[in-house]
Amino acid sequence: MSSPGSGVVNGGISYWYADDGLPATVREPLAGDTSADVVIVGGGYTGLWTAYYLKKAAPFLRITVLEQRFCGYGASGRNGGWLYNGVAGRDRYASLHGHEAAVRLQRAMNDTVDEVIRVAAAEGIDADVHRGGVLEVACTPAQAARLKAFHEAELAFGEKDRELYGARETAERIRVAGAVGSTWTPHGARLHPVKLVKGLAAAVERLGVRVHESTPVTEIGPRRAVTPYGTVRASHVLRCTEGFTASLKGQRRTWLPMNSSMIATEPLTEGQWESVGWAGRETLGDMAHAYMYAQRTADGRIALGGRGVPYRFGSRTDNDGTTQPATVEALREILVRFFPALAGLRIEHAWSGVLGVPRDWCATVTLDRSTGLGWAGGYVGSGVATANLAARTLCDLVLHDSGQGGRTDLTDLPWVNHRVRRWEPEPLRWLGVRGMYAVYREADRREQATHRADSSRLARIADRVAGRG
């Protein structure tokens, strides 16, 4: 059994970069003051997809992308590789705009999984995509009750091809110890995050988009983005910074940078895979309050993530993905709890990253026509697919505003121009988030210990305090 400190590559951005390699060269930084039709701040999925669709729709547009490190340095290069149809805030949008509006948002997310796979193939991006769907398991009576409610809710939002399994059918897919049931959707795929973001960056450059790396943006204002190397002036300035939004002037309380951590094992042997199952290569999650997420990688590892230290005081982010040893050990314990036969498996990589969390936990796309400022994000961990839908929506909003297009199905989705209040100042922010996840972990512990069928009251209280319920 490996210990957290022995032989683990900790940080180095992520396992995905260890596997595919850091960029051999960094694109040139901004060379001075300049102008563009559209300037995009952030070289991750949201920014690159937005540039891609804008340039495809209007090739004459002068589009500049500004990235503080290199494309994919943030969440786009560190996530769990879940391309799936989850979208943060759907239930709230249903309450605000009606059930059918939320159904339209969900259908758009279902289609987005197909869209990402389509574009990757069209652009020759080999991102190790395997469409095995998403399997989410329950391992306690309380989790089973939440699973059934979740499954029924998904059906009510139009997902008629979702399936509900008992213990035997779950084990036929993946043999998770103690799993009493699961729900599966075909609207999901496993992928290699870094291969996707590298391929996407290359694709936008081929289209003629200017991409400047090593160019931190310090301030965004109406029709301008300010950097140490110069200011880019543009009709539209689009903020696509997700979990790094708090580093911008005036944005510290806009979206909270929630920390998520991952581990990757050594490659499993053929016999180990036979003990686990997982022949369908589904992405795997659970119904715990402090949930986990995992995939079977193309090179035969298990990459598994969850919450470690959920938030750093003052909205700080980590240093190149470095992860606390206690978090590595906690994730290893989840791995062994799910798959006891893998207790001796080595953990070879560990890393962390941040995701953007709005105060009401709702993903949004916004364009202020009076200032030319737009933004998309707040994906709360569902960004691999949601970033694509957000980018297409932001693209349509810009085209409409600039007279190049009209209203579309995407610009009429309920998340467009949704506003939410800011997070509390410190130390309330730090105390609240740390306390919330401590309560969630205690709720999971009690549910495992008591085997009660109803969810822990502690978790329901934490949901209300967090603004999720």
C-alpha positions in Angstrom: 0.0 0.0 0.0 1.5 3.3 -1.0 1.7 6.2 1.4 0.9 9.7 0.3 4.5 10.8 0.5 6.2 7.9 -1.3 6.6 8.0 -5.0 3.7 10.4 -5.7 4.2 13.1 -8.2 2.4 15.9 -6.4 1.4 18.9 -8.5 3.2 19.6 -11.7 -0.2 21.0 -12.8 -1.9 17.6 -13.3 -1.4 14.0 -14.4 -2.8 14.9 -17.8 0.2 17.1 -18.4 2.6 14.5 -17.0 1.1 12.1 -19.6 0.9 14.4 -22.6 3.7 16.9 -21.8 3.8 20.5 -20.9 3.7 22.9 -23.9 7.1 22.8 -25.6 6.9 26.5 -26.3 4.7 29.3 -24.8 2.9 31.6 -27.3 4.2 35.1 -27.4 2.9 37.6 -24.9 1.1 40.7 -25.9 3.6 43.1 -27.5 1.9 46.4 -26.6 -1.4 48.4 -26.9 -3.6 47.0 -29.7 -7.2 46.7 -30.7 -9.6 43.9 -31.7 -13.2 43.3 -32.4 -13.4 40.8 -29.5 -10.9 40.3 -26.7 -11.3 37.1 -24.7 -9.7 36.9 -21.2 -8.8 33.3 -20.4 -7.4 30.5 -22.5 -9.3 27.6 -21.1 -12.3 25.7 -22.6 -14.7 28.7 -22.3 -12.4 31.2 -23.9 -11.1 28.9 -26.7 -14.6 27.5 -27.6 -15.9 31.1 -27.7 -13.1 32.1 -30.1 -13.7 29.0 -32.2 -17.4 29.6 -32.7 -17.1 33.3 -33.3 -14.4 32.9 -35.9 -16.3 30.1 -37.6 -19.5 32.2 -37.7 -17.8 35.5 -38.7 -14.3 34.9 -40.1 -13.7 38.6 -40.5 -13.8 39.3 -36.8 -10.4 40.2 -35.2 -10.3 38.1 -32.1 -7.6 38.1 -29.4 -7.3 35.6 -26.5 -5.2 36.7 -23.5 -4.0 33.9 -21.1 -2.0 34.6 -18.0 0.1 31.3 -18.1 -0.6 29.0 -21.0 -3.8 27.6 -22.5 -5.3 24.9 -20.3 -3.2 25.9 -17.2 -6.4 26.2 -15.0 -9.4 23.9 -14.7 -9.3 22.9 -18.4 -6.1 21.0 -17.8 -6.8 19.6 -14.4 -10.4 18.3 -14.4 -11.7 14.7 -14.2 -12.3 14.4 -17.9 -16.1 14.1 -17.5 -17.8 15.3 -20.7 -21.4 15.0 -19.5 -24.8 16.7 -19.4 -24.9 18.1 -15.9 -25.5 21.8 -15.6 -25.3 23.8 -12.3 -28.5 25.6 -11.4 -31.1 23.8 -13.4 -33.6 23.5 -10.6 -33.3 27.2 -9.7 -33.9 28.1 -13.3 -37.0 25.9 -13.3 -38.3 27.8 -10.3 -37.4 31.2 -11.8 -38.5 30.7 -15.4 -40.7 27.6 -15.4 -40.2 23.9 -15.9 -40.1 24.0 -19.7 -37.4 26.6 -19.8 -35.2 24.3 -17.6 -36.1 21.4 -19.9 -34.8 23.4 -22.9 -31.5 24.0 -21.0 -31.2 20.3 -20.2 -31.8 19.3 -23.8 -29.2 21.8 -24.9 -26.7 20.2 -22.5 -27.6 16.7 -23.8 -26.8 17.9 -27.3 -23.6 19.5 -26.1 -22.0 16.1 -25.4 -22.5 15.2 -29.1 -21.3 18.7 -30.2 -17.9 18.4 -28.4 -17.3 14.9 -29.8 -18.3 16.2 -33.3 -15.9 19.1 -33.3 -13.1 17.2 -31.9 -13.4 14.7 -34.7 -13.8 17.4 -37.3 -10.7 19.2 -36.1 -8.6 16.0 -35.8 -8.3 16.3 -32.0 -7.6 12.9 -30.5 -8.6 13.4 -26.9 -9.1 9.7 -25.9 -12.8 10.1 -26.1 -14.9 7.1 -25.1 -18.6 7.4 -24.9 -19.5 5.1 -22.1 -22.0 7.3 -20.4 -22.1 8.3 -16.7 -22.8 5.8 -13.9 -23.6 7.2 -10.4 -23.8 4.8 -7.5 -25.4 4.6 -4.1 -23.8 2.7 -1.2 -26.1 3.5 1.7 -29.8 3.5 2.2 -29.8 7.3 2.3 -27.8 7.5 -0.9 -30.2 5.0 -2.5 -33.1 7.3 -1.6 -31.3 10.3 -3.1 -30.4 8.3 -6.2 -34.0 7.4 -6.8 -35.1 11.0 -6.4 -32.3 12.2 -8.7 -33.2 9.6 -11.3 -36.9 10.6 -11.3 -35.9 14.3 -11.5 -33.8 13.6 -14.6 -36.7 11.8 -16.2 -38.9 14.8 -15.4 -36.5 17.0 -17.3 -36.8 15.0 -20.4 -34.0 12.4 -20.1 -36.0 9.4 -21.2 -33.0 7.3 -22.0 -31.7 7.2 -18.5 -31.7 3.8 -16.7 -32.0 2.8 -13.0 -30.1 -0.3 -11.8 -30.2 -2.5 -8.7 -27.2 -4.0 -7.0 -26.7 -6.8 -9.5 -27.0 -4.7 -12.6 -24.7 -2.1 -11.1 -22.0 -4.8 -10.5 -22.4 -6.0 -14.1 -21.0 -2.5 -15.1 -18.6 -1.7 -12.3 -18.1 -3.7 -9.1 -18.2 -1.0 -6.4 -18.1 -2.6 -3.0 -21.4 -2.1 -1.2 -23.2 -0.5 -4.1 -26.9 -1.1 -3.7 -28.0 0.7 -6.9 -27.0 3.2 -9.6 -28.4 5.4 -12.4 -26.8 5.5 -15.8 -27.1 8.1 -18.6 -25.7 7.7 -22.1 -25.1 11.5 -22.3 -21.5 11.3 -21.1 -18.0 10.4 -22.2 -14.6 10.0 -20.8 -11.8 12.2 -22.3 -8.3 13.4 -21.8 -8.7 17.1 -20.8 -5.2 18.3 -21.9 -5.4 16.7 -25.3 -8.7 18.4 -25.8 -7.5 21.9 -24.7 -4.3 21.7 -26.7 -6.1 20.6 -29.8 -8.7 23.4 -29.4 -6.0 26.0 -28.9 -4.3 24.9 -32.1 -7.6 24.9 -34.0 -8.4 28.5 -33.1 -5.0 29.6 -34.2 -5.5 27.9 -37.5 -8.6 29.9 -37.9 -6.7 33.1 -37.4 -7.3 33.9 -33.8 -4.4 35.7 -32.0 -3.5 33.9 -28.7 -1.2 35.6 -26.3 0.1 33.5 -23.4 2.1 34.7 -20.3 -0.1 37.8 -20.4 -2.0 38.3 -17.2 -5.0 40.6 -17.3 -5.2 42.7 -14.2 -8.3 44.7 -15.0 -11.3 44.4 -17.2 -13.4 47.5 -18.1 -15.9 48.6 -20.7 -14.2 47.9 -24.1 -10.7 47.3 -22.7 -8.6 44.6 -21.1 -5.5 45.8 -19.2 -2.3 43.8 -18.9 1.3 44.7 -17.8 2.3 44.6 -21.5 -0.4 46.9 -22.9 -4.1 47.4 -23.2 -6.4 45.7 -25.7 -9.3 47.8 -26.8 -12.3 46.0 -28.3 -16.1 46.3 -28.9 -16.6 43.2 -26.8 -14.5 42.1 -23.8 -15.4 38.6 -22.6 -14.4 37.3 -19.2 -13.8 33.5 -19.4 -11.7 33.0 -16.3 -13.9 30.6 -14.2 -12.1 29.7 -10.9 -9.4 32.4 -11.5 -12.0 35.2 -11.7 -11.2 36.4 -8.1 -7.7 37.5 -9.2 -9.1 40.3 -11.4 -9.5 43.8 -9.9 -13.0 44.2 -8.3 -13.9 40.5 -8.8 -12.7 38.9 -5.5 -16.2 38.1 -4.3 -17.8 37.4 -7.7 -17.2 33.6 -7.9 -15.6 31.6 -5.2 -12.6 29.5 -6.3 -13.6 26.1 -4.9 -10.8 23.6 -4.7 -11.0 20.1 -6.1 -8.3 17.5 -5.9 -7.4 14.3 -7.8 -5.2 11.3 -7.8 -4.2 8.9 -10.5 -3.1 5.3 -9.9 -0.4 3.2 -11.6 -1.8 1.3 -14.5 -3.9 -1.7 -13.5 -3.1 -5.2 -14.6 -5.5 -7.2 -16.7 -6.4 -9.2 -13.6 -7.1 -6.1 -11.5 -9.4 -4.8 -14.2 -11.2 -8.1 -14.2 -11.8 -7.7 -10.5 -13.2 -4.2 -11.0 -15.2 -4.6 -14.2 -15.6 -1.2 -15.8 -15.5 -2.7 -19.3 -17.8 0.1 -20.5 -15.4 2.8 -19.4 -18.2 4.9 -17.9 -17.4 7.9 -15.9 -18.1 7.1 -12.3 -19.7 9.2 -9.5 -21.6 8.6 -6.3 -24.5 10.1 -4.3 -22.5 11.1 -1.2 -22.8 14.8 0.0 -19.0 15.2 -0.4 -19.1 13.3 -3.7 -16.3 11.6 -5.7 -15.8 11.4 -9.5 -13.6 9.0 -11.4 -12.7 7.7 -14.9 -10.8 4.7 -16.4 -8.1 6.4 -18.4 -7.0 5.4 -21.8 -3.7 4.1 -20.5 -5.4 1.9 -17.9 -5.3 4.0 -14.7 -8.0 5.1 -12.3 -8.2 8.9 -12.0 -10.3 9.8 -9.0 -11.2 13.1 -7.5 -13.2 14.9 -4.7 -13.0 17.7 -2.2 -9.8 18.1 -0.2 -9.2 21.5 1.2 -12.3 23.1 -0.3 -11.3 26.7 -0.2 -8.2 28.8 0.6 -8.6 32.0 2.6 -8.9 35.2 0.5 -9.9 33.3 -2.6 -6.3 32.2 -3.2 -5.4 29.4 -5.7 -2.8 26.7 -5.4 0.7 26.6 -6.7 0.8 24.5 -9.9 -1.7 21.9 -8.5 0.3 21.0 -5.3 -2.0 19.0 -3.0 -1.8 18.4 0.8 -0.7 14.8 1.8 -3.9 14.4 3.9 -6.0 15.0 0.8 -4.1 12.4 -1.2 -4.6 9.9 1.6 -8.4 10.8 1.8 -8.8 10.2 -1.9 -6.8 6.9 -1.7 -9.2 5.8 1.1 -12.2 6.4 -1.2 -10.5 4.3 -3.9 -9.9 1.4 -1.5 -13.5 1.7 -0.1 -14.9 1.4 -3.6 -12.4 -1.3 -4.7 -10.9 -3.2 -1.7 -9.0 -5.5 -4.1 -6.9 -2.5 -5.2 -5.6 -1.8 -1.7 -2.0 -2.3 -2.8 -2.3 -0.2 -5.9 0.2 2.7 -6.0 -0.9 6.3 -6.3 1.4 7.9 -8.8 0.0 11.4 -9.3 -1.9 13.9 -7.2 -3.0 17.4 -8.2 -5.6 20.1 -7.4 -7.4 22.9 -9.3 -10.1 25.4 -8.7 -13.6 25.7 -10.1 -15.9 28.7 -10.1 -18.9 28.8 -7.7 -21.4 31.6 -7.8 -23.3 32.4 -4.6 -26.4 30.7 -5.8 -24.5 27.8 -7.5 -25.9 28.6 -10.9 -23.9 28.7 -14.1 -24.5 31.8 -16.2 -23.8 33.5 -19.6 -24.1 37.3 -19.7 -23.5 40.1 -22.2 -24.0 43.7 -21.1 -24.9 45.5 -24.3 -24.3 48.9 -22.8 -20.6 48.2 -22.0 -19.7 45.4 -24.3 -18.7 43.3 -21.2 -19.6 39.6 -21.3 -18.8 36.6 -19.2 -19.6 32.9 -18.8 -18.8 30.4 -16.1 -19.7 29.4 -12.6 -19.9 25.8 -13.7 -19.5 24.3 -10.2 -17.5 21.4 -11.5 -19.5 20.6 -14.6 -17.4 22.7 -17.0 -16.0 20.2 -19.5 -19.3 20.2 -21.5 -21.0 23.3 -20.0 -18.1 25.5 -21.2 -19.0 24.5 -24.8 -22.7 25.4 -24.5 -21.8 28.6 -22.7 -19.3 29.5 -25.4 -21.8 28.9 -28.2 -24.4 31.0 -26.2 -21.8 33.8 -25.7 -21.0 33.7 -29.4 -24.7 34.1 -30.4 -25.0 37.0 -27.9 -22.0 38.8 -29.4 -23.2 38.2 -33.0 -26.7 39.5 -32.1 -25.2 42.6 -30.3 -22.9 43.4 -33.3 -25.7 43.0 -35.9 -24.2 39.8 -37.3 -27.1 37.6 -36.2 -30.5 37.5 -34.4 -31.9 35.9 -31.4 -31.4 32.1 -31.3 -32.6 29.2 -29.2 -29.4 29.6 -27.2 -29.8 33.3 -26.4 -33.3 32.5 -25.1 -32.0 29.9 -22.5 -32.9 30.7 -18.9 -29.3 31.1 -17.8 -28.7 34.1 -20.1 -28.1 37.4 -18.2 -28.9 35.7 -14.8 -27.5 37.9 -11.9 -26.6 36.8 -8.4 -25.3 38.6 -5.3 -21.6 38.5 -4.3 -20.1 36.2 -1.8 -19.6 37.4 1.8 -16.4 39.1 2.8 -13.6 37.3 4.7 -13.4 35.7 7.2 -17.1 34.8 6.7 -16.4 33.3 3.3 -13.7 31.0 4.6 -15.5 30.0 7.7 -18.7 29.3 5.8 -17.2 27.1 3.1 -14.9 25.2 5.3 -17.7 24.6 7.8 -20.1 23.5 5.0 -17.8 20.8 3.8 -17.0 19.6 7.3 -20.8 19.2 7.8 -21.1 17.3 4.5 -18.4 14.9 5.5 -19.9 14.3 8.9 -23.3 13.8 7.2 -21.8 11.1 5.0 -20.1 9.5 8.0 -23.4 9.3 9.9 -25.3 7.9 7.0 -22.7 5.1 6.6 -22.9 4.4 10.4 -26.6 4.5 10.9 -27.9 3.0 7.6 -30.9 5.3 7.9 -32.9 5.7 4.7 -33.4 9.5 5.0 -30.6 12.0 4.3 -28.8 13.4 7.2 -30.4 16.6 8.6 -26.9 18.1 8.8 -26.6 18.0 5.0 -30.0 19.6 4.6 -29.0 22.5 6.9 -25.7 22.8 5.0 -27.5 23.0 1.7 -29.7 25.9 2.9 -26.8 27.8 4.3 -24.8 27.3 1.1 -27.7 28.6 -1.0 -28.0 25.2 -2.8 -31.4 24.3 -1.4 
